Amino acid sequence: MSSLTITPAGPLKGTISVPGDKSITHRAIILSALAEGNSTISAYCRGEDCLNTMRTFQAMGIQIEERPDGLRVQGKGLWGLTEPRQPLDCGNSGTGIRLLTGLLAGQDFFSTLTGDESIRRRPMGRIVKPLREMGARIAGRKGGEFAPLAITGSRLHGIAYDSPVASAQVKSCLLLAGLYAEGTTHITEPRRSRDHTERMFRYFGIPLREDGLRLSVQGRPSVGWTAKPVTIPGDLSAAAFFIVGASLVPGSDVTVTSVGVNPTRTGVLEILTEMGANIQLLNRRDEAGEPVADLRVRAASLHGIPIGAERIPQTIDEFPILCVAAVLAEGETTITGAGELRVKESDRIATMTTELRKMGASIEETKDGLIIQGLGATKTKRLRGAACTSYGDHRVAMSMAIAGLTADGTTKIQDTDCIETSFPGFESKLLELLTKNG
């Protein structure tokens, strides 16, 4: 089991890139595999989560070649997948297993989806229930509430589904299932969630209707879609660690290049800016239907703010690092309506509370959020170095590393292998910025 040791070493300075967006990479692999012809996916996320999605398609007969310039995917069309001989292992990826469940529900073969211990604890009923309404035959632990999931492909029919949660994974699962269903599938969300799947559908030319919070897709299209090159923007969730680090460590000045700034993902930038962060978006452009920009961040004094339920869908992955920002801000930050954080790779409400308290933070855990009393940017109020653990959660591990940059003394985070699931090379990127502070 690996560990990461952080010793404060002055400001963060320099220009870096971050891995390709994990969420978009999953979708690019899926839709390229279902396209007609060869696609190249450039700047993709090389984390284990996305590589596991790649391997599942290789196991279903799709040729995918890893090249220096990206992935080369030989798509076989909507009906080109073949039955896998072994269970498909999604590793630590909730996106992978949930999107693949929707895709595989409408195939004409049997498949089994599983993952690591964390994935086997995460709720699957939220996708299994509507898929069964579409005619899917899915078995699993506790009646399909948990993986592994055994899927007997069947003829699906379109439904009108009102999702009780704003979840891009649920929405995307049903959109993929809808492609194989007879008739039209309608999905309505209570609030808008990330729209990477909708953008990728449109980029490939897959018909999709949008009416407010309602999406509709026509199943079994008579004509498929043609392969296209896809350039993956940098992952804003990965950039968020350096954005917060540069905001908190005095004297810092960091630029992160080619980062995705999809409006359904930029909640973290909006919240940090409202807290007083100095963030500039430069060189704006579009890549494969996604807005992209370079982000320049300089140190600033932050202050606490209330963060309500309406902001959760756009910031769900960034809350561990936002907790670190709140701990070092002036005043109180309250987070409410974030119960979804309890069913991520770890219970992120509990884990961030426990680990930041070890470093001297004042945090009160609530049922669906946190109340954080910021230490403020004063010399007399600082975090202290501590021995921490990641709970096998990559975002907790990286958040605690950034917290360690602001602490008195050394911070050691145990069980950091999990960082490879989303951000291989995180430690080297951090050291690169620290060695340029002279």
ChimeraX attribute file (.defattr): number of C-alpha atoms within 10 A of each C-alpha:
attribute: neighborCount
match mode: 1-to-1
recipient: residues
	/A:1	7
	/A:2	9
	/A:3	14
	/A:4	18
	/A:5	14
	/A:6	23
	/A:7	16
	/A:8	18
	/A:9	13
	/A:10	18
	/A:11	25
	/A:12	29
	/A:13	22
	/A:14	16
	/A:15	17
	/A:16	16
	/A:17	16
	/A:18	24
	/A:19	24
	/A:20	26
	/A:21	26
	/A:22	28
	/A:23	21
	/A:24	26
	/A:25	27
	/A:26	24
	/A:27	21
	/A:28	28
	/A:29	26
	/A:30	22
	/A:31	25
	/A:32	29
	/A:33	30
	/A:34	24
	/A:35	24
	/A:36	19
	/A:37	16
	/A:38	19
	/A:39	24
	/A:40	24
	/A:41	23
	/A:42	19
	/A:43	20
	/A:44	27
	/A:45	28
	/A:46	20
	/A:47	20
	/A:48	21
	/A:49	24
	/A:50	28
	/A:51	18
	/A:52	23
	/A:53	26
	/A:54	25
	/A:55	16
	/A:56	22
	/A:57	22
	/A:58	18
	/A:59	18
	/A:60	18
	/A:61	17
	/A:62	21
	/A:63	17
	/A:64	21
	/A:65	14
	/A:66	12
	/A:67	11
	/A:68	8
	/A:69	11
	/A:70	19
	/A:71	20
	/A:72	20
	/A:73	29
	/A:74	21
	/A:75	26
	/A:76	19
	/A:77	19
	/A:78	19
	/A:79	14
	/A:80	15
	/A:81	21
	/A:82	17
	/A:83	14
	/A:84	17
	/A:85	11
	/A:86	12
	/A:87	17
	/A:88	23
	/A:89	19
	/A:90	26
	/A:91	23
	/A:92	26
	/A:93	24
	/A:94	21
	/A:95	22
	/A:96	26
	/A:97	27
	/A:98	23
	/A:99	25
	/A:100	23
	/A:101	27
	/A:102	28
	/A:103	21
	/A:104	25
	/A:105	33
	/A:106	27
	/A:107	24
	/A:108	15
	/A:109	15
	/A:110	19
	/A:111	23
	/A:112	21
	/A:113	23
	/A:114	21
	/A:115	22
	/A:116	14
	/A:117	13
	/A:118	18
	/A:119	23
	/A:120	19
	/A:121	17
	/A:122	17
	/A:123	17
	/A:124	24
	/A:125	16
	/A:126	17
	/A:127	22
	/A:128	28
	/A:129	14
	/A:130	20
	/A:131	26
	/A:132	13
	/A:133	15
	/A:134	25
	/A:135	18
	/A:136	25
	/A:137	19
	/A:138	22
	/A:139	18
	/A:140	19
	/A:141	13
	/A:142	9
	/A:143	13
	/A:144	19
	/A:145	20
	/A:146	19
	/A:147	25
	/A:148	23
	/A:149	25
	/A:150	20
	/A:151	22
	/A:152	18
	/A:153	19
	/A:154	20
	/A:155	15
	/A:156	24
	/A:157	21
	/A:158	24
	/A:159	21
	/A:160	16
	/A:161	19
	/A:162	14
	/A:163	17
	/A:164	11
	/A:165	17
	/A:166	20
	/A:167	22
	/A:168	21
	/A:169	22
	/A:170	23
	/A:171	28
	/A:172	25
	/A:173	27
	/A:174	30
	/A:175	27
	/A:176	25
	/A:177	28
	/A:178	30
	/A:179	25
	/A:180	26
	/A:181	26
	/A:182	17
	/A:183	16
	/A:184	16
	/A:185	24
	/A:186	20
	/A:187	21
	/A:188	21
	/A:189	20
	/A:190	14
	/A:191	19
	/A:192	18
	/A:193	22
	/A:194	23
	/A:195	19
	/A:196	21
	/A:197	22
	/A:198	20
	/A:199	18
	/A:200	19
	/A:201	20
	/A:202	14
	/A:203	14
	/A:204	21
	/A:205	13
	/A:206	19
	/A:207	15
	/A:208	14
	/A:209	12
	/A:210	13
	/A:211	8
	/A:212	10
	/A:213	14
	/A:214	16
	/A:215	19
	/A:216	20
	/A:217	24
	/A:218	20
	/A:219	21
	/A:220	16
	/A:221	16
	/A:222	5
	/A:223	9
	/A:224	16
	/A:225	20
	/A:226	18
	/A:227	23
	/A:228	19
	/A:229	17
	/A:230	25
	/A:231	20
	/A:232	28
	/A:233	30
	/A:234	27
	/A:235	26
	/A:236	28
	/A:237	28
	/A:238	23
	/A:239	23
	/A:240	21
	/A:241	26
	/A:242	26
	/A:243	30
	/A:244	26
	/A:245	30
	/A:246	29
	/A:247	27
	/A:248	27
	/A:249	24
	/A:250	17
	/A:251	15
	/A:252	22
	/A:253	22
	/A:254	23
	/A:255	23
	/A:256	22
	/A:257	21
	/A:258	25
	/A:259	27
	/A:260	28
	/A:261	24
	/A:262	21
	/A:263	13
	/A:264	15
	/A:265	23
	/A:266	16
	/A:267	19
	/A:268	24
	/A:269	23
	/A:270	17
	/A:271	18
	/A:272	23
	/A:273	14
	/A:274	14
	/A:275	21
	/A:276	17
	/A:277	24
	/A:278	20
	/A:279	21
	/A:280	15
	/A:281	17
	/A:282	14
	/A:283	11
	/A:284	14
	/A:285	14
	/A:286	13
	/A:287	13
	/A:288	18
	/A:289	19
	/A:290	21
	/A:291	16
	/A:292	24
	/A:293	21
	/A:294	21
	/A:295	24
	/A:296	19
	/A:297	23
	/A:298	24
	/A:299	23
	/A:300	21
	/A:301	18
	/A:302	25
	/A:303	23
	/A:304	24
	/A:305	19
	/A:306	12
	/A:307	17
	/A:308	13
	/A:309	14
	/A:310	15
	/A:311	19
	/A:312	24
	/A:313	21
	/A:314	22
	/A:315	23
	/A:316	19
	/A:317	20
	/A:318	23
	/A:319	23
	/A:320	23
	/A:321	28
	/A:322	19
	/A:323	26
	/A:324	26
	/A:325	28
	/A:326	28
	/A:327	31
	/A:328	27
	/A:329	26
	/A:330	20
	/A:331	16
	/A:332	19
	/A:333	23
	/A:334	19
	/A:335	22
	/A:336	18
	/A:337	17
	/A:338	24
	/A:339	17
	/A:340	17
	/A:341	20
	/A:342	17
	/A:343	15
	/A:344	19
	/A:345	21
	/A:346	22
	/A:347	15
	/A:348	24
	/A:349	26
	/A:350	17
	/A:351	18
	/A:352	25
	/A:353	20
	/A:354	17
	/A:355	19
	/A:356	23
	/A:357	17
	/A:358	16
	/A:359	21
	/A:360	17
	/A:361	23
	/A:362	16
	/A:363	22
	/A:364	16
	/A:365	15
	/A:366	16
	/A:367	12
	/A:368	15
	/A:369	23
	/A:370	22
	/A:371	20
	/A:372	25
	/A:373	20
	/A:374	25
	/A:375	21
	/A:376	20
	/A:377	20
	/A:378	11
	/A:379	6
	/A:380	8
	/A:381	15
	/A:382	19
	/A:383	22
	/A:384	19
	/A:385	22
	/A:386	22
	/A:387	13
	/A:388	24
	/A:389	20
	/A:390	24
	/A:391	19
	/A:392	19
	/A:393	23
	/A:394	21
	/A:395	26
	/A:396	27
	/A:397	26
	/A:398	25
	/A:399	26
	/A:400	28
	/A:401	25
	/A:402	24
	/A:403	28
	/A:404	28
	/A:405	25
	/A:406	26
	/A:407	20
	/A:408	16
	/A:409	14
	/A:410	15
	/A:411	25
	/A:412	18
	/A:413	23
	/A:414	18
	/A:415	19
	/A:416	20
	/A:417	17
	/A:418	23
	/A:419	22
	/A:420	15
	/A:421	22
	/A:422	25
	/A:423	26
	/A:424	18
	/A:425	13
	/A:426	18
	/A:427	15
	/A:428	10
	/A:429	16
	/A:430	19
	/A:431	13
	/A:432	16
	/A:433	21
	/A:434	19
	/A:435	14
	/A:436	13
	/A:437	15
	/A:438	8
